[in-house]
Amino acid sequence: MSKNALSQTAYAPKAPAGATASLHLVHDQYLFHWTDGIREHCKFLSPMAVRQAFIQEPVDSGWLPVGAIRWGTGSRGTWAVRYEPPSVRTLRLDVDGTKKPLRVPLPGLIFLGYDSAYYIWAVRGTKFNPKAPLYRAPLPNVSDPGIICFGANRHPSVSQGGLESAWRLFWSSPFNRHHADGKSHQAPEDITQVLIELARRRAPRYPTLDLVRIDDTVSQAIERFANR
């Protein structure tokens, strides 16, 4: 219902006896009703204005981890986003029971933590762009939606400083072939084949044309999580 439509109806919000003001939820809109002793008034408020009115205290994120570019809170807890530019990293790949350290070039990465769940995606380019398309991270141990599988490794929530510790844990833990499919056009069944070959050739950068795109941009993915 629009604001104009509401004003033309017979709807007249009433505050409880003894109250001078009240807040009403009308078709997903917040309506503030109050009286000045002579007349009654109504005004629509944004969710942010209502939230701030109830909190009545400043919001401070504290010191953000290195690389963190956005932070917020939602119905399920605190969330934060980190951007990592293209770089060469050392991965411990568990292949046939042997943990082999590999120096592998990787594309730019978007790392999101929401409460105690963590996600990772890839982006092309060398600088952060919120409008950039997202791609599946070319790494095993990451499921289809981008959620990271930590196995039995414990990791704290974002509100407990978990973004940085989860980031370090992700890279220090050995990778295996779990969730290794669907990350590459040239090796659709197993992304570890691409990683091993890049390390063998000492490639300076990841072949981003081989990335598999998903139906989201950076902004769209973050907004969806932020508005849960």
N, C-alpha and C positions, 0 to 999 in steps of 0.2 A: 504494500500500500504506500503510495507516495505521500509526501507531506501535505500537498494541496488536497489530495483526496481525503486525508484524515481530517483536515480542517473543515471539510464540508459535510462530515458525518455528524451523527448525534452523539458520538463518543465524547464523554466528558470524564476524564480521570479524576478520581476523588482520593484525597489523602486520608489515612486513618484518623479517627477522632483524636484531636489534640495535636496533630502534626501540621506543620506549616508547609511541608514539601514532601514529594514522593517521586520515585523513579519507576517508570513503567516500560516493559518490553512489549512493543507493538509491531508484530510482523517483522521481527529481526531488527527493529530500530529502537533506540533508547529515547524515551520521551520523559523529560523532566517537567514536573508540574509543581507550581508553588503559588502562594498567595501573598500579597503585600498588605493584607488587612482590608483592602477595598476591592481589588480585582484579582481574578485568577489568571495565571499565565502558563503557557506551555512552550517548551523549546526542545528541539531535537539535539542530542549530543552524540559525538563520535565515541566509539569504544575506547579510544585512547584517553579522551577527556574523562570518561567514567572511571577508567582504571586509575588514572592519576588522582582523581578525587578521593578514591577509596584508600589508595596507598599513603598519600600525604607524607611522603618521605622521598629523598633523592635516590636514584638508582645508579649504582656504581659497579661497573664490571670488574674493577680491580685491574691489576696488571695483566694484559693479554699475552698469551704465548707468542713466541717469535713466529711470524708468518700469518697470524690470525688477522683476518680482514673484516669479519663481521661477527656480531654476538647478539643474542637475544634470549627471551624466555617464551615458552609456549605452555599449552595445557599439560604437556607431558614432561616439562622440565626445561633446563637450560640447554641452549645449543650454540655452537660456534663453528666458524668456517675458516679454514686455512688454505692458502695458495702456495704451491711450491713450483718455482720455474723449472724448465727442463734442466736436468743434471745427470751426472753419472753416479750410480750408487752401487754399493756392494751388497749383493743378495746371497743368502745362504739357501741354496736349492737342494732339497732332499730328493735325490734321484737314485732309485734302486738301493735305498738304505745308506747311500753315501752323501754326506752334506758337502757340497762343493761351493766355495765362495766364487761368485761371478761379479765382474765389474761390468755393469750393464747401463747403457744410456736410456733414460726414460723421458717421456714427454712432460709437459706441464701437468700438474695434478691438483685436483680440488679435493680437500679432505674435510668432511663434515662430521661433527659429533652432536648427537641429540640425546640428552640424558646419558645412558650407558651404551647406546648403539652408535657405531661408527661406519661411515661410508666413504668411498673413494671413487673418483672418476678422472678421466683424462681430458685434456684440452689441447688444441693445436696452438701454435704461436709461442712467443717468448715473453709476452707481457700479459698481465691479468686483464681480462675483458669480460664484464658481467653478461654481455650479450653473446658470448662465444658458445657454439654448440658443444654439447657434452658427448664424450665417447667412453666406452667401457675401458676401465683401467687395464692395461696389458699385463696383468699379473694374475697368478693363480690365487686361490684362497679368498676370492671375492665373488660373491654370488651375483645373479642377474640384476637385481635392483641396485647393485653397488655396495651392498652391505659386507663388511669385513667379517670373516670367520676367524676368531682368535683361538678356537679350540678350547683347551682347558686353561689357557692363560687368563688370569684375572686382570680386569682393567676398570678403573674408577669412572664415575660419571663426569660429565663436563663440569658440573658445578663443584666437583672436588678436585679440579685441576687435571682432569683426565685427558683433555685434548692433547697436551704435550706428551704425557706418559703413554697414551695409546699410540701416538705417532711413532715414538721411539720403539715401543714394543712391536709394532707392525714390521718394522724394518729389521729388528734384531732377531725375530723368530724365524725358524727355517720355513721355507716355502716348499709345498709338495705339489702334486698334480690335481688336487681337489679344486673343483670349479675352474679348470684350465681351458675349457672349451668356450667358443663364441667370442674370443677376444682378438682374433686376427683373421684377415681375409686369406693370407697365404698359408696359415696353419690353423684352420678353424677348429680342429679337434684338440689342440694342445699348444697353448701359448708358450710353454716352457721351451719348445723347440726353437722359437724365435729368439728367446732370451739367451739360450745357449749359443746360438749362431752369432748373435750380436757381440757377445763376450769373446767368442773365438776370433772374430774379425777385428776386435777392438774398435768397433764402430764409434764414431764421435757423437752421433745423435740418433734418436729413435726415428724410424721411418713412419711419420705420422699419417701418410696415405694408407697405411695398413690398419689404422685404428677403425673400430666398428662403432658407428654412431648410434646414439639413443635419441628418443624423441623429446629432448629437453635442451634448453639453454642453461647456462649457469644460474641466471636470475630465476627462471621458471622453477628449477629444482629447489633452490633455496627458499623461494616464496612459498612453495608447497609445504615444505617442512615448517617454516616459520608460522604458517597459518593453520597448522593442525590443531 
